[in-house]
Amino acid sequence: MPDTRHAPTPILCKDLFHLPDGVIYLDGNSLGPLPKSVAARTQSMLTDEWGDLLIRGWNKADWFGQPGRVGDVVGALIGAPVGSVVMGDTLSIKVYQALAAALALRPDRKVVLSDSGNFPTDLYMARGLLEMLGQGHELRVVAPEEVAGAMDDTVAAAMLTEVDYRTGRRHDMAAITRKAHDAGAVMIWDLAHSAGAFPVDMTASNAEFAVGCTYKYLNGGPGAPAFIYVRPDLSDTVRPALQGWMGHNAPFAFDLDYAPAGGIERMRVGTPPVIQMTALEEALKIWDGVSMHAVRDAAVALMEQFIEEVEARCPQLTLASPRDPAQRGSQVSFRFAEGYAAMQALIDRGVIGDFRAPDIMRFGFTPLYLDAGDVTAAVDVLDDVLSNELWRDEKYRAKARVT
Ligand SMILES: *Cc1c(COP(=O)(O)O)cnc(C)c1O
């Protein structure tokens, strides 16, 4: 028998992705690339399911069960047990649902704690909910390093994104959740930049809620449905703020009164986006047999190489991400005053990263389709753009609607 104990887990599966010739893709943290099989699967969903099955697809192709079925696949990637994750809507909506459910668990407390590294929509949704409730809640936004110290007995819920979308700084999920629980607060984690990037263990964290999107490291495509996790001991009792018919315990009884479904199904709202959900379900097959620990180790190696090469060759840039990989997600950011124009010049030469105001050049690393050769080739282009000041070209200054 061959000795497979030390065989490296095969994680580089570039061939499974559609990547245009001449492109080095360092933006999978914002929109993952297309897994090739998704095109054929989506086509067959359109013609064989929507086309031929028509309304019968809800049962015959089990479109109705898909949000839970796909939720279990995502759950396996974030250390969540079967039946604790369901798909649907967008991440902004899932943030709203999780926070509303969390506040209902602590009716006597009025503070929602978050941090200034959070993605703005999470804070916007929280503010909207608190205004809507009209019960005098306060959204308290502190600096990321002050979160643990700000956890006190006024906090109803702490709502944090594990990885900062700008710098890649990563919270210590287990330690902060413990702090929250010691203070009697409910913990909500946004895993937008975690799911598919590195191992997450929802069960071990003991947090009550988690939410995330699937178009970043999970490659579900633009508009792919979001997910929500509810800790199993709570899922039969949490309050669903968005009482849609698909989260009802008997949607096809068409009762005039709402009664929530048991378990995680109550976090469903309305008709799921079946075409997108099918694209996502197919995209998730990439992870069959892939070890998230191996993905993490390979991503760290790529990031360390990138930082080392950039710092050696591009003194114009300043590292904005934590230097310690343990405190970083799967992206590396550098500051450069002309970052927007420089990123446009890079993209023009096939190295795709992105820019976040005011001066952050962001690069995502995913070992599923990137290797050490890509890193060096990307730094070659970056070096050229910076040392020859190619970013000075006027055409790189016009800001597009989406950056
Ligand atoms: C990407 C991201 C979002 C996006 O929300 P959508 O509703 O999917 O547009 C929200 N929150 C965080 C933390 C993100 O990183």
The ligand as a MOL file (V3000), in Angstrom:
LIG
                    3D

  0  0  0     0  0            999 V3000
M  V30 BEGIN CTAB
M  V30 COUNTS 15 15 0 0 0
M  V30 BEGIN ATOM
M  V30 1 C -19.0330 41.6940 1.3660 0
M  V30 2 C -19.6520 42.0630 2.6650 0
M  V30 3 C -21.0130 42.4340 2.7660 0
M  V30 4 C -21.8770 42.5620 1.5370 0
M  V30 5 O -23.2390 42.4690 1.8390 0
M  V30 6 P -24.2820 42.1330 0.6760 0
M  V30 7 O -25.6040 42.2540 1.3000 0
M  V30 8 O -23.9490 40.7650 0.1800 0
M  V30 9 O -24.0700 43.1290 -0.4240 0
M  V30 10 C -21.5340 42.6730 4.0230 0
M  V30 11 N -20.7760 42.5880 5.1360 0
M  V30 12 C -19.4640 42.2510 5.0840 0
M  V30 13 C -18.6770 42.1580 6.3310 0
M  V30 14 C -18.8640 41.9940 3.8370 0
M  V30 15 O -17.5740 41.7020 3.7890 0
M  V30 END ATOM
M  V30 BEGIN BOND
M  V30 1 1 1 2
M  V30 2 1 2 3
M  V30 3 2 2 14
M  V30 4 1 3 4
M  V30 5 2 3 10
M  V30 6 1 4 5
M  V30 7 1 5 6
M  V30 8 2 6 7
M  V30 9 1 6 8
M  V30 10 1 6 9
M  V30 11 1 10 11
M  V30 12 2 11 12
M  V30 13 1 12 13
M  V30 14 1 12 14
M  V30 15 1 14 15
M  V30 END BOND
M  V30 END CTAB
M  END
